[in-house]
Amino acid sequence: MIGFVSATDAGVVAVSAACTHQGCILQQNLAAGRLDCPCHRTAFGVDGRLLFSQLATQPAPLTRLQTRRRDGNVEVLVGRTV
């Protein structure tokens, strides 16, 4: 699984890197502080919320991934893939 991990005011947040519209891998836009979809004009916040989209039907927010702090590290918990 590919994702993004960010520090926010609410703490550490991890989200899937796959756009919820067609599954395109998002690109980090550091200057704008968002995740941009290269397949269509849609952007998500680093917390996974939809910021804007020009699609007829608005895509869902990004999937949030469970995180935890352990021994000074941030761990992202993902399911097993077979």
HTML snippet that shows the backbone in 3Dmol.js (N, CA, C, O; Angstrom):
<script src="https://3Dmol.org/build/3Dmol-min.js"></script>
<div id="view" style="width:600px;height:400px;position:relative"></div>
<script>
const pdb = `
ATOM      1  N   MET A   1       0.843  -1.172   0.000  1.00  0.00           N
ATOM      2  CA  MET A   1       0.000   0.000   0.000  1.00  0.00           C
ATOM      3  C   MET A   1       0.888   1.235   0.000  1.00  0.00           C
ATOM      4  O   MET A   1       1.901   1.290   0.698  1.00  0.00           O
ATOM      5  N   ILE A   2       0.504   2.194  -0.770  1.00  0.00           N
ATOM      6  CA  ILE A   2       1.219   3.471  -0.848  1.00  0.00           C
ATOM      7  C   ILE A   2       0.383   4.508  -0.121  1.00  0.00           C
ATOM      8  O   ILE A   2      -0.842   4.526  -0.246  1.00  0.00           O
ATOM      9  N   GLY A   3       1.039   5.366   0.632  1.00  0.00           N
ATOM     10  CA  GLY A   3       0.307   6.389   1.351  1.00  0.00           C
ATOM     11  C   GLY A   3       1.181   7.582   1.683  1.00  0.00           C
ATOM     12  O   GLY A   3       2.367   7.623   1.356  1.00  0.00           O
ATOM     13  N   PHE A   4       0.570   8.543   2.335  1.00  0.00           N
ATOM     14  CA  PHE A   4       1.251   9.749   2.796  1.00  0.00           C
ATOM     15  C   PHE A   4       1.071   9.855   4.302  1.00  0.00           C
ATOM     16  O   PHE A   4      -0.018   9.607   4.821  1.00  0.00           O
ATOM     17  N   VAL A   5       2.139  10.225   5.005  1.00  0.00           N
ATOM     18  CA  VAL A   5       2.091  10.455   6.438  1.00  0.00           C
ATOM     19  C   VAL A   5       2.445  11.915   6.665  1.00  0.00           C
ATOM     20  O   VAL A   5       3.457  12.402   6.158  1.00  0.00           O
ATOM     21  N   SER A   6       1.607  12.615   7.430  1.00  0.00           N
ATOM     22  CA  SER A   6       1.813  14.045   7.654  1.00  0.00           C
ATOM     23  C   SER A   6       1.588  14.392   9.114  1.00  0.00           C
ATOM     24  O   SER A   6       0.798  13.745   9.801  1.00  0.00           O
ATOM     25  N   ALA A   7       2.281  15.407   9.581  1.00  0.00           N
ATOM     26  CA  ALA A   7       2.037  15.966  10.908  1.00  0.00           C
ATOM     27  C   ALA A   7       1.051  17.114  10.743  1.00  0.00           C
ATOM     28  O   ALA A   7       1.293  18.037   9.965  1.00  0.00           O
ATOM     29  N   THR A   8      -0.048  17.059  11.464  1.00  0.00           N
ATOM     30  CA  THR A   8      -1.063  18.112  11.411  1.00  0.00           C
ATOM     31  C   THR A   8      -1.287  18.659  12.812  1.00  0.00           C
ATOM     32  O   THR A   8      -0.699  18.165  13.774  1.00  0.00           O
ATOM     33  N   ASP A   9      -2.129  19.672  12.934  1.00  0.00           N
ATOM     34  CA  ASP A   9      -2.469  20.214  14.252  1.00  0.00           C
ATOM     35  C   ASP A   9      -3.106  19.146  15.138  1.00  0.00           C
ATOM     36  O   ASP A   9      -2.989  19.197  16.362  1.00  0.00           O
ATOM     37  N   ALA A  10      -3.786  18.171  14.509  1.00  0.00           N
ATOM     38  CA  ALA A  10      -4.459  17.094  15.249  1.00  0.00           C
ATOM     39  C   ALA A  10      -3.518  15.935  15.566  1.00  0.00           C
ATOM     40  O   ALA A  10      -3.919  14.994  16.252  1.00  0.00           O
ATOM     41  N   GLY A  11      -2.291  15.979  15.087  1.00  0.00           N
ATOM     42  CA  GLY A  11      -1.327  14.900  15.304  1.00  0.00           C
ATOM     43  C   GLY A  11      -0.879  14.306  13.986  1.00  0.00           C
ATOM     44  O   GLY A  11      -0.994  14.941  12.938  1.00  0.00           O
ATOM     45  N   VAL A  12      -0.373  13.097  14.040  1.00  0.00           N
ATOM     46  CA  VAL A  12       0.112  12.417  12.831  1.00  0.00           C
ATOM     47  C   VAL A  12      -1.076  11.769  12.120  1.00  0.00           C
ATOM     48  O   VAL A  12      -1.897  11.088  12.734  1.00  0.00           O
ATOM     49  N   VAL A  13      -1.142  12.002  10.811  1.00  0.00           N
ATOM     50  CA  VAL A  13      -2.222  11.459   9.991  1.00  0.00           C
ATOM     51  C   VAL A  13      -1.600  10.710   8.819  1.00  0.00           C
ATOM     52  O   VAL A  13      -0.634  11.177   8.217  1.00  0.00           O
ATOM     53  N   ALA A  14      -2.160   9.547   8.501  1.00  0.00           N
ATOM     54  CA  ALA A  14      -1.734   8.776   7.330  1.00  0.00           C
ATOM     55  C   ALA A  14      -2.958   8.525   6.456  1.00  0.00           C
ATOM     56  O   ALA A  14      -4.024   8.159   6.950  1.00  0.00           O
ATOM     57  N   VAL A  15      -2.789   8.728   5.148  1.00  0.00           N
ATOM     58  CA  VAL A  15      -3.882   8.516   4.197  1.00  0.00           C
ATOM     59  C   VAL A  15      -3.371   7.713   3.006  1.00  0.00           C
ATOM     60  O   VAL A  15      -2.179   7.707   2.702  1.00  0.00           O
ATOM     61  N   SER A  16      -4.289   7.050   2.354  1.00  0.00           N
ATOM     62  CA  SER A  16      -3.971   6.321   1.137  1.00  0.00           C
ATOM     63  C   SER A  16      -3.530   7.305   0.061  1.00  0.00           C
ATOM     64  O   SER A  16      -4.002   8.441   0.028  1.00  0.00           O
ATOM     65  N   ALA A  17      -2.634   6.879  -0.812  1.00  0.00           N
ATOM     66  CA  ALA A  17      -2.177   7.717  -1.923  1.00  0.00           C
ATOM     67  C   ALA A  17      -3.019   7.521  -3.175  1.00  0.00           C
ATOM     68  O   ALA A  17      -2.742   8.132  -4.207  1.00  0.00           O
ATOM     69  N   ALA A  18      -4.048   6.675  -3.098  1.00  0.00           N
ATOM     70  CA  ALA A  18      -4.893   6.398  -4.263  1.00  0.00           C
ATOM     71  C   ALA A  18      -6.114   7.314  -4.259  1.00  0.00           C
ATOM     72  O   ALA A  18      -6.867   7.347  -3.286  1.00  0.00           O
ATOM     73  N   CYS A  19      -6.305   8.050  -5.342  1.00  0.00           N
ATOM     74  CA  CYS A  19      -7.482   8.896  -5.488  1.00  0.00           C
ATOM     75  C   CYS A  19      -8.727   8.009  -5.425  1.00  0.00           C
ATOM     76  O   CYS A  19      -8.741   6.904  -5.967  1.00  0.00           O
ATOM     77  N   THR A  20      -9.750   8.500  -4.769  1.00  0.00           N
ATOM     78  CA  THR A  20     -10.972   7.709  -4.606  1.00  0.00           C
ATOM     79  C   THR A  20     -11.856   7.724  -5.850  1.00  0.00           C
ATOM     80  O   THR A  20     -12.894   7.062  -5.869  1.00  0.00           O
ATOM     81  N   HIS A  21     -11.470   8.458  -6.879  1.00  0.00           N
ATOM     82  CA  HIS A  21     -12.244   8.481  -8.121  1.00  0.00           C
ATOM     83  C   HIS A  21     -11.879   7.314  -9.026  1.00  0.00           C
ATOM     84  O   HIS A  21     -12.728   6.480  -9.342  1.00  0.00           O
ATOM     85  N   GLN A  22     -10.604   7.250  -9.449  1.00  0.00           N
ATOM     86  CA  GLN A  22     -10.167   6.191 -10.356  1.00  0.00           C
ATOM     87  C   GLN A  22      -8.926   5.453  -9.870  1.00  0.00           C
ATOM     88  O   GLN A  22      -8.384   4.611 -10.585  1.00  0.00           O
ATOM     89  N   GLY A  23      -8.478   5.763  -8.670  1.00  0.00           N
ATOM     90  CA  GLY A  23      -7.328   5.062  -8.115  1.00  0.00           C
ATOM     91  C   GLY A  23      -5.978   5.585  -8.573  1.00  0.00           C
ATOM     92  O   GLY A  23      -4.956   4.954  -8.303  1.00  0.00           O
ATOM     93  N   CYS A  24      -5.947   6.713  -9.255  1.00  0.00           N
ATOM     94  CA  CYS A  24      -4.665   7.291  -9.679  1.00  0.00           C
ATOM     95  C   CYS A  24      -3.830   7.621  -8.436  1.00  0.00           C
ATOM     96  O   CYS A  24      -4.384   7.997  -7.403  1.00  0.00           O
ATOM     97  N   ILE A  25      -2.521   7.483  -8.529  1.00  0.00           N
ATOM     98  CA  ILE A  25      -1.637   7.778  -7.400  1.00  0.00           C
ATOM     99  C   ILE A  25      -1.446   9.286  -7.308  1.00  0.00           C
ATOM    100  O   ILE A  25      -1.005   9.930  -8.260  1.00  0.00           O
ATOM    101  N   LEU A  26      -1.781   9.828  -6.166  1.00  0.00           N
ATOM    102  CA  LEU A  26      -1.714  11.269  -5.938  1.00  0.00           C
ATOM    103  C   LEU A  26      -0.273  11.755  -5.877  1.00  0.00           C
ATOM    104  O   LEU A  26       0.648  10.999  -5.568  1.00  0.00           O
ATOM    105  N   GLN A  27      -0.108  13.020  -6.177  1.00  0.00           N
ATOM    106  CA  GLN A  27       1.209  13.656  -6.124  1.00  0.00           C
ATOM    107  C   GLN A  27       1.191  14.715  -5.039  1.00  0.00           C
ATOM    108  O   GLN A  27       0.251  15.503  -4.938  1.00  0.00           O
ATOM    109  N   GLN A  28       2.240  14.725  -4.231  1.00  0.00           N
ATOM    110  CA  GLN A  28       2.325  15.700  -3.159  1.00  0.00           C
ATOM    111  C   GLN A  28       2.656  17.072  -3.737  1.00  0.00           C
ATOM    112  O   GLN A  28       3.614  17.211  -4.498  1.00  0.00           O
ATOM    113  N   ASN A  29       1.876  18.074  -3.383  1.00  0.00           N
ATOM    114  CA  ASN A  29       2.097  19.452  -3.797  1.00  0.00           C
ATOM    115  C   ASN A  29       2.502  20.212  -2.532  1.00  0.00           C
ATOM    116  O   ASN A  29       1.657  20.762  -1.825  1.00  0.00           O
ATOM    117  N   LEU A  30       3.813  20.231  -2.260  1.00  0.00           N
ATOM    118  CA  LEU A  30       4.311  20.839  -1.025  1.00  0.00           C
ATOM    119  C   LEU A  30       3.996  22.326  -0.948  1.00  0.00           C
ATOM    120  O   LEU A  30       3.633  22.828   0.116  1.00  0.00           O
ATOM    121  N   ALA A  31       4.131  23.033  -2.062  1.00  0.00           N
ATOM    122  CA  ALA A  31       3.904  24.479  -2.069  1.00  0.00           C
ATOM    123  C   ALA A  31       2.468  24.818  -1.664  1.00  0.00           C
ATOM    124  O   ALA A  31       2.233  25.801  -0.961  1.00  0.00           O
ATOM    125  N   ALA A  32       1.516  24.008  -2.107  1.00  0.00           N
ATOM    126  CA  ALA A  32       0.103  24.257  -1.798  1.00  0.00           C
ATOM    127  C   ALA A  32      -0.370  23.501  -0.557  1.00  0.00           C
ATOM    128  O   ALA A  32      -1.472  23.751  -0.069  1.00  0.00           O
ATOM    129  N   GLY A  33       0.446  22.581  -0.042  1.00  0.00           N
ATOM    130  CA  GLY A  33       0.067  21.812   1.131  1.00  0.00           C
ATOM    131  C   GLY A  33      -1.086  20.859   0.887  1.00  0.00           C
ATOM    132  O   GLY A  33      -1.977  20.712   1.724  1.00  0.00           O
ATOM    133  N   ARG A  34      -1.059  20.208  -0.276  1.00  0.00           N
ATOM    134  CA  ARG A  34      -2.158  19.299  -0.627  1.00  0.00           C
ATOM    135  C   ARG A  34      -1.650  18.140  -1.467  1.00  0.00           C
ATOM    136  O   ARG A  34      -0.479  18.089  -1.841  1.00  0.00           O
ATOM    137  N   LEU A  35      -2.559  17.205  -1.757  1.00  0.00           N
ATOM    138  CA  LEU A  35      -2.277  16.043  -2.597  1.00  0.00           C
ATOM    139  C   LEU A  35      -3.107  16.185  -3.867  1.00  0.00           C
ATOM    140  O   LEU A  35      -4.335  16.232  -3.809  1.00  0.00           O
ATOM    141  N   ASP A  36      -2.437  16.253  -5.012  1.00  0.00           N
ATOM    142  CA  ASP A  36      -3.105  16.485  -6.292  1.00  0.00           C
ATOM    143  C   ASP A  36      -3.228  15.200  -7.101  1.00  0.00           C
ATOM    144  O   ASP A  36      -2.307  14.384  -7.125  1.00  0.00           O
ATOM    145  N   CYS A  37      -4.363  15.024  -7.759  1.00  0.00           N
ATOM    146  CA  CYS A  37      -4.562  13.886  -8.646  1.00  0.00           C
ATOM    147  C   CYS A  37      -4.061  14.252 -10.040  1.00  0.00           C
ATOM    148  O   CYS A  37      -4.483  15.270 -10.589  1.00  0.00           O
ATOM    149  N   PRO A  38      -3.174  13.451 -10.626  1.00  0.00           N
ATOM    150  CA  PRO A  38      -2.660  13.742 -11.956  1.00  0.00           C
ATOM    151  C   PRO A  38      -3.651  13.384 -13.075  1.00  0.00           C
ATOM    152  O   PRO A  38      -3.424  13.738 -14.231  1.00  0.00           O
ATOM    153  N   CYS A  39      -4.740  12.691 -12.743  1.00  0.00           N
ATOM    154  CA  CYS A  39      -5.687  12.240 -13.767  1.00  0.00           C
ATOM    155  C   CYS A  39      -6.816  13.234 -14.024  1.00  0.00           C
ATOM    156  O   CYS A  39      -7.419  13.218 -15.097  1.00  0.00           O
ATOM    157  N   HIS A  40      -7.104  14.088 -13.063  1.00  0.00           N
ATOM    158  CA  HIS A  40      -8.167  15.083 -13.221  1.00  0.00           C
ATOM    159  C   HIS A  40      -7.951  16.177 -12.181  1.00  0.00           C
ATOM    160  O   HIS A  40      -7.183  15.989 -11.238  1.00  0.00           O
ATOM    161  N   ARG A  41      -8.595  17.275 -12.337  1.00  0.00           N
ATOM    162  CA  ARG A  41      -8.385  18.413 -11.430  1.00  0.00           C
ATOM    163  C   ARG A  41      -9.129  18.185 -10.110  1.00  0.00           C
ATOM    164  O   ARG A  41     -10.253  18.647  -9.912  1.00  0.00           O
ATOM    165  N   THR A  42      -8.465  17.466  -9.233  1.00  0.00           N
ATOM    166  CA  THR A  42      -8.995  17.166  -7.911  1.00  0.00           C
ATOM    167  C   THR A  42      -7.834  17.226  -6.922  1.00  0.00           C
ATOM    168  O   THR A  42      -6.719  16.812  -7.240  1.00  0.00           O
ATOM    169  N   ALA A  43      -8.095  17.737  -5.736  1.00  0.00           N
ATOM    170  CA  ALA A  43      -7.055  17.813  -4.709  1.00  0.00           C
ATOM    171  C   ALA A  43      -7.639  17.479  -3.348  1.00  0.00           C
ATOM    172  O   ALA A  43      -8.799  17.764  -3.052  1.00  0.00           O
ATOM    173  N   PHE A  44      -6.797  16.867  -2.533  1.00  0.00           N
ATOM    174  CA  PHE A  44      -7.164  16.477  -1.179  1.00  0.00           C
ATOM    175  C   PHE A  44      -6.206  17.126  -0.197  1.00  0.00           C
ATOM    176  O   PHE A  44      -5.051  17.392  -0.530  1.00  0.00           O
ATOM    177  N   GLY A  45      -6.685  17.381   1.012  1.00  0.00           N
ATOM    178  CA  GLY A  45      -5.814  17.854   2.069  1.00  0.00           C
ATOM    179  C   GLY A  45      -4.963  16.701   2.577  1.00  0.00           C
ATOM    180  O   GLY A  45      -5.269  15.537   2.320  1.00  0.00           O
ATOM    181  N   VAL A  46      -3.902  17.021   3.294  1.00  0.00           N
ATOM    182  CA  VAL A  46      -3.041  15.966   3.827  1.00  0.00           C
ATOM    183  C   VAL A  46      -3.777  15.124   4.866  1.00  0.00           C
ATOM    184  O   VAL A  46      -3.312  14.044   5.230  1.00  0.00           O
ATOM    185  N   ASP A  47      -4.919  15.612   5.344  1.00  0.00           N
ATOM    186  CA  ASP A  47      -5.752  14.847   6.277  1.00  0.00           C
ATOM    187  C   ASP A  47      -6.771  13.974   5.550  1.00  0.00           C
ATOM    188  O   ASP A  47      -7.548  13.267   6.192  1.00  0.00           O
ATOM    189  N   GLY A  48      -6.776  14.016   4.205  1.00  0.00           N
ATOM    190  CA  GLY A  48      -7.651  13.172   3.410  1.00  0.00           C
ATOM    191  C   GLY A  48      -8.937  13.811   2.945  1.00  0.00           C
ATOM    192  O   GLY A  48      -9.644  13.230   2.123  1.00  0.00           O
ATOM    193  N   ARG A  49      -9.265  14.997   3.447  1.00  0.00           N
ATOM    194  CA  ARG A  49     -10.528  15.628   3.031  1.00  0.00           C
ATOM    195  C   ARG A  49     -10.418  16.178   1.618  1.00  0.00           C
ATOM    196  O   ARG A  49      -9.346  16.603   1.187  1.00  0.00           O
ATOM    197  N   LEU A  50     -11.526  16.166   0.908  1.00  0.00           N
ATOM    198  CA  LEU A  50     -11.576  16.708  -0.446  1.00  0.00           C
ATOM    199  C   LEU A  50     -11.489  18.226  -0.372  1.00  0.00           C
ATOM    200  O   LEU A  50     -12.263  18.856   0.349  1.00  0.00           O
ATOM    201  N   LEU A  51     -10.559  18.816  -1.107  1.00  0.00           N
ATOM    202  CA  LEU A  51     -10.427  20.270  -1.142  1.00  0.00           C
ATOM    203  C   LEU A  51     -11.196  20.859  -2.312  1.00  0.00           C
ATOM    204  O   LEU A  51     -11.942  21.825  -2.151  1.00  0.00           O
ATOM    205  N   PHE A  52     -11.012  20.272  -3.497  1.00  0.00           N
ATOM    206  CA  PHE A  52     -11.777  20.714  -4.663  1.00  0.00           C
ATOM    207  C   PHE A  52     -11.741  19.641  -5.729  1.00  0.00           C
ATOM    208  O   PHE A  52     -10.857  18.784  -5.758  1.00  0.00           O
ATOM    209  N   SER A  53     -12.737  19.714  -6.610  1.00  0.00           N
ATOM    210  CA  SER A  53     -12.817  18.782  -7.726  1.00  0.00           C
ATOM    211  C   SER A  53     -13.739  19.373  -8.779  1.00  0.00           C
ATOM    212  O   SER A  53     -14.729  20.027  -8.452  1.00  0.00           O
ATOM    213  N   GLN A  54     -13.411  19.142 -10.039  1.00  0.00           N
ATOM    214  CA  GLN A  54     -14.264  19.583 -11.134  1.00  0.00           C
ATOM    215  C   GLN A  54     -15.036  18.412 -11.735  1.00  0.00           C
ATOM    216  O   GLN A  54     -15.597  18.530 -12.825  1.00  0.00           O
ATOM    217  N   LEU A  55     -15.066  17.284 -11.029  1.00  0.00           N
ATOM    218  CA  LEU A  55     -15.827  16.130 -11.488  1.00  0.00           C
ATOM    219  C   LEU A  55     -17.314  16.359 -11.225  1.00  0.00           C
ATOM    220  O   LEU A  55     -17.684  17.076 -10.295  1.00  0.00           O
ATOM    221  N   ALA A  56     -18.154  15.752 -12.042  1.00  0.00           N
ATOM    222  CA  ALA A  56     -19.602  15.890 -11.873  1.00  0.00           C
ATOM    223  C   ALA A  56     -20.057  15.333 -10.521  1.00  0.00           C
ATOM    224  O   ALA A  56     -20.930  15.907  -9.871  1.00  0.00           O
ATOM    225  N   THR A  57     -19.464  14.222 -10.107  1.00  0.00           N
ATOM    226  CA  THR A  57     -19.738  13.637  -8.804  1.00  0.00           C
ATOM    227  C   THR A  57     -18.486  13.763  -7.948  1.00  0.00           C
ATOM    228  O   THR A  57     -17.415  13.302  -8.340  1.00  0.00           O
ATOM    229  N   GLN A  58     -18.616  14.377  -6.796  1.00  0.00           N
ATOM    230  CA  GLN A  58     -17.467  14.612  -5.929  1.00  0.00           C
ATOM    231  C   GLN A  58     -16.927  13.290  -5.382  1.00  0.00           C
ATOM    232  O   GLN A  58     -17.700  12.479  -4.871  1.00  0.00           O
ATOM    233  N   PRO A  59     -15.621  13.058  -5.480  1.00  0.00           N
ATOM    234  CA  PRO A  59     -15.048  11.833  -4.928  1.00  0.00           C
ATOM    235  C   PRO A  59     -15.095  11.838  -3.396  1.00  0.00           C
ATOM    236  O   PRO A  59     -15.154  12.891  -2.762  1.00  0.00           O
ATOM    237  N   ALA A  60     -15.067  10.659  -2.839  1.00  0.00           N
ATOM    238  CA  ALA A  60     -15.046  10.505  -1.381  1.00  0.00           C
ATOM    239  C   ALA A  60     -13.701  10.960  -0.825  1.00  0.00           C
ATOM    240  O   ALA A  60     -12.715  11.026  -1.560  1.00  0.00           O
ATOM    241  N   PRO A  61     -13.656  11.272   0.464  1.00  0.00           N
ATOM    242  CA  PRO A  61     -12.367  11.580   1.091  1.00  0.00           C
ATOM    243  C   PRO A  61     -11.423  10.381   0.967  1.00  0.00           C
ATOM    244  O   PRO A  61     -11.861   9.257   0.719  1.00  0.00           O
ATOM    245  N   LEU A  62     -10.137  10.632   1.141  1.00  0.00           N
ATOM    246  CA  LEU A  62      -9.158   9.554   1.094  1.00  0.00           C
ATOM    247  C   LEU A  62      -9.322   8.633   2.299  1.00  0.00           C
ATOM    248  O   LEU A  62      -9.778   9.049   3.364  1.00  0.00           O
ATOM    249  N   THR A  63      -8.947   7.395   2.109  1.00  0.00           N
ATOM    250  CA  THR A  63      -8.988   6.422   3.193  1.00  0.00           C
ATOM    251  C   THR A  63      -7.932   6.790   4.231  1.00  0.00           C
ATOM    252  O   THR A  63      -6.758   6.957   3.899  1.00  0.00           O
ATOM    253  N   ARG A  64      -8.351   6.915   5.482  1.00  0.00           N
ATOM    254  CA  ARG A  64      -7.412   7.196   6.565  1.00  0.00           C
ATOM    255  C   ARG A  64      -6.840   5.875   7.057  1.00  0.00           C
ATOM    256  O   ARG A  64      -7.557   4.880   7.166  1.00  0.00           O
ATOM    257  N   LEU A  65      -5.563   5.870   7.347  1.00  0.00           N
ATOM    258  CA  LEU A  65      -4.868   4.684   7.824  1.00  0.00           C
ATOM    259  C   LEU A  65      -4.569   4.852   9.313  1.00  0.00           C
ATOM    260  O   LEU A  65      -4.268   5.954   9.773  1.00  0.00           O
ATOM    261  N   GLN A  66      -4.653   3.778  10.043  1.00  0.00           N
ATOM    262  CA  GLN A  66      -4.412   3.818  11.482  1.00  0.00           C
ATOM    263  C   GLN A  66      -2.926   4.028  11.755  1.00  0.00           C
ATOM    264  O   GLN A  66      -2.072   3.379  11.149  1.00  0.00           O
ATOM    265  N   THR A  67      -2.632   4.938  12.672  1.00  0.00           N
ATOM    266  CA  THR A  67      -1.241   5.210  13.052  1.00  0.00           C
ATOM    267  C   THR A  67      -1.091   5.069  14.558  1.00  0.00           C
ATOM    268  O   THR A  67      -2.060   5.136  15.314  1.00  0.00           O
ATOM    269  N   ARG A  68       0.153   4.870  14.963  1.00  0.00           N
ATOM    270  CA  ARG A  68       0.472   4.884  16.388  1.00  0.00           C
ATOM    271  C   ARG A  68       1.929   5.292  16.546  1.00  0.00           C
ATOM    272  O   ARG A  68       2.747   5.126  15.641  1.00  0.00           O
ATOM    273  N   ARG A  69       2.227   5.828  17.721  1.00  0.00           N
ATOM    274  CA  ARG A  69       3.613   6.138  18.077  1.00  0.00           C
ATOM    275  C   ARG A  69       4.120   5.013  18.958  1.00  0.00           C
ATOM    276  O   ARG A  69       3.455   4.583  19.901  1.00  0.00           O
ATOM    277  N   ARG A  70       5.324   4.547  18.625  1.00  0.00           N
ATOM    278  CA  ARG A  70       5.902   3.447  19.393  1.00  0.00           C
ATOM    279  C   ARG A  70       7.411   3.606  19.404  1.00  0.00           C
ATOM    280  O   ARG A  70       8.043   3.682  18.350  1.00  0.00           O
ATOM    281  N   ASP A  71       7.978   3.656  20.582  1.00  0.00           N
ATOM    282  CA  ASP A  71       9.432   3.778  20.754  1.00  0.00           C
ATOM    283  C   ASP A  71      10.022   4.932  19.942  1.00  0.00           C
ATOM    284  O   ASP A  71      11.088   4.794  19.341  1.00  0.00           O
ATOM    285  N   GLY A  72       9.326   6.065  19.926  1.00  0.00           N
ATOM    286  CA  GLY A  72       9.816   7.240  19.224  1.00  0.00           C
ATOM    287  C   GLY A  72       9.590   7.232  17.726  1.00  0.00           C
ATOM    288  O   GLY A  72      10.022   8.153  17.032  1.00  0.00           O
ATOM    289  N   ASN A  73       8.929   6.223  17.218  1.00  0.00           N
ATOM    290  CA  ASN A  73       8.640   6.125  15.782  1.00  0.00           C
ATOM    291  C   ASN A  73       7.144   6.239  15.538  1.00  0.00           C
ATOM    292  O   ASN A  73       6.334   6.024  16.439  1.00  0.00           O
ATOM    293  N   VAL A  74       6.793   6.580  14.309  1.00  0.00           N
ATOM    294  CA  VAL A  74       5.399   6.561  13.879  1.00  0.00           C
ATOM    295  C   VAL A  74       5.212   5.313  13.039  1.00  0.00           C
ATOM    296  O   VAL A  74       5.950   5.088  12.079  1.00  0.00           O
ATOM    297  N   GLU A  75       4.229   4.504  13.396  1.00  0.00           N
ATOM    298  CA  GLU A  75       3.924   3.299  12.640  1.00  0.00           C
ATOM    299  C   GLU A  75       2.555   3.447  11.992  1.00  0.00           C
ATOM    300  O   GLU A  75       1.614   3.952  12.604  1.00  0.00           O
ATOM    301  N   VAL A  76       2.461   3.004  10.755  1.00  0.00           N
ATOM    302  CA  VAL A  76       1.192   2.986  10.034  1.00  0.00           C
ATOM    303  C   VAL A  76       0.769   1.530   9.935  1.00  0.00           C
ATOM    304  O   VAL A  76       1.508   0.690   9.421  1.00  0.00           O
ATOM    305  N   LEU A  77      -0.410   1.242  10.423  1.00  0.00           N
ATOM    306  CA  LEU A  77      -0.904  -0.126  10.452  1.00  0.00           C
ATOM    307  C   LEU A  77      -1.763  -0.375   9.223  1.00  0.00           C
ATOM    308  O   LEU A  77      -2.776   0.292   9.011  1.00  0.00           O
ATOM    309  N   VAL A  78      -1.348  -1.338   8.422  1.00  0.00           N
ATOM    310  CA  VAL A  78      -2.103  -1.703   7.219  1.00  0.00           C
ATOM    311  C   VAL A  78      -2.377  -3.185   7.247  1.00  0.00           C
ATOM    312  O   VAL A  78      -1.648  -3.946   7.884  1.00  0.00           O
ATOM    313  N   GLY A  79      -3.424  -3.600   6.560  1.00  0.00           N
ATOM    314  CA  GLY A  79      -3.762  -5.021   6.508  1.00  0.00           C
ATOM    315  C   GLY A  79      -2.773  -5.788   5.674  1.00  0.00           C
ATOM    316  O   GLY A  79      -2.001  -5.212   4.907  1.00  0.00           O
ATOM    317  N   ARG A  80      -2.802  -7.077   5.827  1.00  0.00           N
ATOM    318  CA  ARG A  80      -1.934  -7.943   5.032  1.00  0.00           C
ATOM    319  C   ARG A  80      -2.443  -8.049   3.607  1.00  0.00           C
ATOM    320  O   ARG A  80      -3.647  -8.068   3.351  1.00  0.00           O
ATOM    321  N   THR A  81      -1.497  -8.116   2.694  1.00  0.00           N
ATOM    322  CA  THR A  81      -1.846  -8.390   1.300  1.00  0.00           C
ATOM    323  C   THR A  81      -1.317  -9.769   0.966  1.00  0.00           C
ATOM    324  O   THR A  81      -0.227 -10.151   1.393  1.00  0.00           O
ATOM    325  N   VAL A  82      -2.074 -10.488   0.224  1.00  0.00           N
ATOM    326  CA  VAL A  82      -1.680 -11.864  -0.121  1.00  0.00           C
ATOM    327  C   VAL A  82      -1.250 -11.931  -1.549  1.00  0.00           C
ATOM    328  O   VAL A  82      -0.881 -13.001  -2.033  1.00  0.00           O
TER     329      VAL A  82
END
`;
const viewer = $3Dmol.createViewer("view");
viewer.addModel(pdb, "pdb");
viewer.setStyle({}, {cartoon: {color: "spectrum"}});
viewer.zoomTo();
viewer.render();
</script>
